């Protein structure tokens, strides 16, 4: 004759003998729940260890691989749709010959001035529409506009991103193209990683006479490390491991990307730093500190409510107006 043991609404395991069940009875005569956590841990310790090691070592590697090999953002627009004349261009990066592609939009009335637009990560030469909106006004102001895709972005060649370490040479190459088209004075507008690349390039090239720097970070190690810790919610040792992975996977040292160190060279040139007050990727104070270190030739604009590279979208007309006014003063037409 069978016996049915119940604890609440659950039936006891058929494998429990009457003696074991009696031993598991509590004082009220009910069967106490059978607990086997230690047995489970002992039995599955090896599997649990493999899972834990995978989380600690493999997952950061996968995430960092995706960061240095970002998905390309396709071009969804072109200058012709906005009534702008343009030429498709391609040119080699002076670093390693990587073929870079973009658009060259000539001024309505050439004045020997050009602006190079440098996008950030997870972007392309459109920069979410910013470059064409700027170009529509700048060509009327007498500036040629060159917008291009950095390596491993848009339609340019390359397969590894380096947050400015290699991209700075792409900027130098773009400036050379602008000068080859007749520009005697060149300014650069850089956004996020593009701002870092522009600052590093300007420190190398005196041909860059003025810079507009939107959401520029001061130190890649600090910015990348803070982003990893905040986004992945991991402790310091895992952040250090992720930075090590970045060095291995990108083939570059983040210690070589410190835009703040270029200020001593760039302080004699006009600089416009723009930051969003709600930027979660780059500390708004980075732009403020670099502008302060640059001194009288630098301006700093903090846009309330704007996120990373979000100042334009907070108020497009105000953004374009501020950039145009800065460039008109920083790179005036020749008499």
C-alpha positions in Angstrom: 0.0 0.0 0.0 1.6 3.2 -1.1 2.0 6.3 1.0 1.7 9.9 -0.4 3.9 12.5 1.2 3.0 16.2 0.7 4.7 19.4 1.6 2.3 22.2 0.7 1.1 21.2 -2.8 4.2 19.4 -4.0 4.6 15.6 -3.9 7.7 14.2 -2.3 10.2 12.5 -4.6 9.4 8.8 -5.2 13.0 8.1 -4.3 12.6 9.1 -0.7 12.2 6.1 1.5 9.9 6.0 4.5 12.9 6.2 6.9 14.3 9.2 5.0 10.9 10.9 4.9 10.4 10.4 8.6 13.8 11.9 9.2 12.8 14.9 7.1 9.6 15.5 9.1 9.5 18.6 11.1 7.9 18.9 14.5 4.5 19.6 13.1 4.5 16.3 11.4 4.9 17.8 7.9 7.6 16.8 5.5 10.4 19.4 5.4 11.7 20.4 2.0 14.6 18.4 0.8 17.6 20.7 0.2 20.5 19.7 -1.9 22.5 22.8 -2.7 25.8 21.5 -1.6 25.3 18.3 -3.6 24.3 20.3 -6.6 27.4 22.6 -6.3 29.7 19.6 -5.9 28.2 17.8 -8.8 28.3 20.8 -11.1 31.3 22.6 -9.8 33.3 22.2 -13.0 30.5 23.4 -15.2 29.9 26.4 -12.9 33.6 27.2 -13.0 33.6 27.1 -16.9 30.6 29.4 -17.0 32.2 31.8 -14.5 35.5 31.9 -16.5 33.5 32.4 -19.7 31.8 35.4 -18.2 35.0 36.9 -16.9 37.3 36.2 -19.8 35.4 35.4 -23.0 32.5 37.8 -22.8 34.7 40.9 -22.5 36.7 39.6 -25.4 33.6 39.3 -27.5 32.3 42.8 -26.6 35.7 44.4 -27.2 36.0 42.7 -30.6 32.7 44.2 -31.5 33.9 47.6 -30.4 37.0 47.6 -32.5 35.2 46.0 -35.5 31.9 48.0 -35.4 29.1 47.3 -37.8 29.2 49.8 -40.8 26.5 52.4 -41.0 25.3 52.6 -44.6 24.9 55.9 -46.5 21.3 56.9 -46.6 21.6 60.3 -48.2 23.9 62.3 -50.5 24.6 66.0 -51.1 22.7 66.0 -54.4 19.4 65.5 -52.6 20.0 68.8 -50.8 20.9 70.8 -53.9 24.6 70.6 -53.2 27.2 70.1 -55.9 29.6 67.4 -55.0 32.3 65.0 -56.3 32.9 61.5 -55.1 36.5 61.2 -53.9 38.9 58.5 -52.7 42.4 58.9 -51.3 45.0 56.8 -49.4 45.7 57.3 -45.8 49.3 58.4 -45.4 49.8 55.9 -42.6 49.4 52.7 -44.6 47.6 53.4 -47.9 44.1 52.4 -46.6 41.7 53.7 -49.2 39.3 56.3 -47.8 36.2 57.6 -49.5 34.1 60.7 -49.2 32.5 63.8 -50.9 34.0 67.1 -51.9 31.5 69.9 -52.0 32.9 73.1 -53.5 32.0 76.6 -52.3 29.5 78.6 -54.3 32.2 81.4 -54.5 35.6 79.9 -53.9 37.7 81.7 -51.3 40.6 79.3 -50.8 39.1 78.0 -47.6 37.9 74.5 -46.8 36.4 72.6 -43.9 37.0 68.9 -43.3 34.3 67.0 -41.3 35.5 64.0 -39.3 32.8 61.5 -38.0 33.0 59.4 -34.8 32.5 55.8 -34.1 29.3 54.0 -35.3 28.9 56.7 -37.9 29.9 57.7 -41.4 30.4 60.9 -43.4 26.8 62.0 -42.9 27.2 62.1 -39.1 23.5 61.6 -38.7 22.7 64.5 -41.1 25.0 67.0 -39.4 27.6 67.3 -42.2 25.1 68.0 -45.0 23.2 70.6 -42.8 26.5 72.3 -42.1 27.7 72.1 -45.7 24.5 73.7 -47.0 25.5 76.9 -45.2 29.2 76.7 -45.3 29.4 76.5 -49.1 27.5 79.7 -49.2 30.0 81.2 -46.8 32.8 80.4 -49.3 34.1 77.2 -47.7 34.6 74.0 -49.7 33.5 71.1 -47.5 35.1 67.6 -47.5 33.2 64.9 -45.6 34.7 61.5 -45.5 34.5 58.1 -43.9 37.3 57.1 -41.5 38.9 53.7 -41.9 36.5 50.8 -41.1 33.6 53.2 -41.4 31.0 53.8 -44.1 32.4 52.9 -47.5 36.1 53.3 -46.7 38.5 50.3 -46.5 40.0 49.0 -43.3 38.8 46.5 -40.7 39.9 47.7 -37.3 39.0 50.9 -35.4 41.5 52.5 -33.0 39.8 55.5 -31.5 42.1 58.0 -33.1 45.5 56.2 -33.0 45.4 55.4 -36.7 42.5 57.7 -37.7 44.6 60.8 -37.1 46.5 60.0 -40.2 43.3 59.6 -42.1 42.5 63.2 -41.1 46.0 64.4 -42.3 45.3 62.7 -45.6 41.9 64.4 -45.9 43.5 67.8 -45.3 46.0 67.1 -48.0 43.2 66.4 -50.4 41.5 69.7 -49.5 44.7 71.6 -50.2 45.2 69.7 -53.5 41.7 71.1 -54.5 43.0 74.6 -54.0 42.3 75.3 -50.3 45.0 77.5 -48.8 43.3 77.6 -45.3 41.8 74.5 -43.7 39.6 74.0 -40.6 38.5 70.7 -39.2 35.2 69.8 -37.5 35.5 66.6 -35.5 32.9 64.7 -33.5 33.6 62.3 -30.7 36.4 60.0 -31.9 36.6 62.2 -34.9 37.4 65.1 -32.5 40.2 63.1 -30.9 41.6 62.2 -34.3 41.4 65.8 -35.4 43.3 67.1 -32.4 46.0 64.5 -32.8 46.2 65.3 -36.5 46.4 69.0 -35.9 49.3 68.5 -33.5 51.1 66.9 -36.4 50.0 69.2 -39.2 50.2 73.0 -39.1 47.9 72.9 -42.2 45.0 72.6 -39.8 44.3 76.2 -38.8 41.2 75.9 -36.6 39.2 73.2 -34.9 35.6 72.6 -34.0 35.5 69.8 -31.4 32.2 68.2 -30.5 32.1 65.8 -27.6 35.9 65.5 -27.5 37.4 63.2 -24.8 40.7 64.1 -23.1 42.2 60.7 -22.5 41.2 57.4 -24.2 42.3 55.2 -21.3 40.1 57.1 -18.8 37.1 57.4 -21.2 37.2 53.8 -22.4 37.8 52.4 -18.9 34.9 54.5 -17.4 32.6 53.4 -20.2 33.4 49.8 -19.7 32.9 50.0 -16.0 29.6 51.8 -16.3 28.1 49.9 -19.2 29.3 46.4 -18.3 28.9 47.0 -14.5 32.2 45.2 -13.7 34.9 45.9 -11.1 38.3 47.4 -11.8 40.3 44.2 -12.5 37.8 43.3 -15.3 38.1 46.9 -16.7 41.9 46.5 -16.7 41.5 43.1 -18.5 39.2 44.8 -21.1 41.8 47.5 -21.8 44.4 44.8 -22.3 42.1 43.2 -24.8 41.7 46.5 -26.5 45.5 46.8 -27.0 45.6 43.2 -28.4 42.6 43.5 -30.7 43.2 47.0 -32.0 46.9 46.7 -32.2 47.3 50.1 -30.6 48.0 51.4 -27.1 45.2 53.6 -25.6 48.0 55.5 -23.8 48.9 56.9 -27.3 45.5 58.6 -27.6 45.5 61.5 -25.2 44.0 64.6 -27.0 44.6 66.7 -23.8 48.3 66.4 -24.4 48.0 68.2 -27.8 46.7 71.4 -26.1 50.2 72.8 -25.6 50.7 72.6 -29.4 47.2 73.7 -30.4 46.7 76.6 -27.9 47.8 79.2 -30.5 45.0 78.1 -32.9 41.3 78.9 -32.6 39.4 76.1 -30.9 35.7 75.6 -30.3 34.8 72.9 -27.8 31.1 71.8 -27.8 29.7 69.4 -25.2 26.3 68.1 -24.2 25.5 68.5 -20.5 23.9 65.0 -20.5 26.7 63.2 -22.3 27.0 59.7 -20.8 29.9 58.6 -23.1 32.3 61.5 -22.6 32.5 63.7 -19.5 31.4 67.2 -20.5 34.2 68.4 -18.2 36.8 67.0 -20.6 36.0 69.7 -23.1 35.9 72.4 -20.4 39.3 71.4 -19.0 40.9 71.3 -22.4 39.4 74.7 -23.4 40.6 76.1 -20.1 44.1 74.8 -20.7 44.2 76.3 -24.2 43.5 79.8 -22.9 42.2 82.8 -24.8 42.0 81.2 -28.2 39.5 78.5 -27.1 35.8 78.7 -26.6 33.6 76.2 -24.7 29.9 75.7 -25.3 27.9 73.5 -22.9 24.4 72.6 -24.3 21.8 71.7 -21.7 19.8 68.5 -22.2 22.1 67.3 -25.0 23.7 63.9 -25.0 26.8 62.6 -26.8 27.1 64.4 -30.1 23.7 65.7 -29.3 24.2 69.5 -29.3 23.2 69.8 -33.0 20.0 67.9 -32.5 19.1 69.9 -29.4 18.9 73.1 -31.6 20.2 72.7 -35.2 19.9 76.4 -36.1 21.8 77.5 -33.0 24.5 74.9 -33.6 25.1 75.8 -37.2 25.0 79.5 -36.4 27.7 79.1 -33.7 29.9 77.0 -35.9 29.6 79.4 -38.8 30.4 82.4 -36.7 33.4 80.7 -35.2 34.8 79.7 -38.6 34.2 83.1 -40.1 36.3 84.6 -37.4 38.9 81.8 -37.2 39.5 81.4 -40.9 38.5 84.7 -42.5 38.7 85.2 -46.3 41.9 86.6 -47.7 41.8 90.3 -48.4 
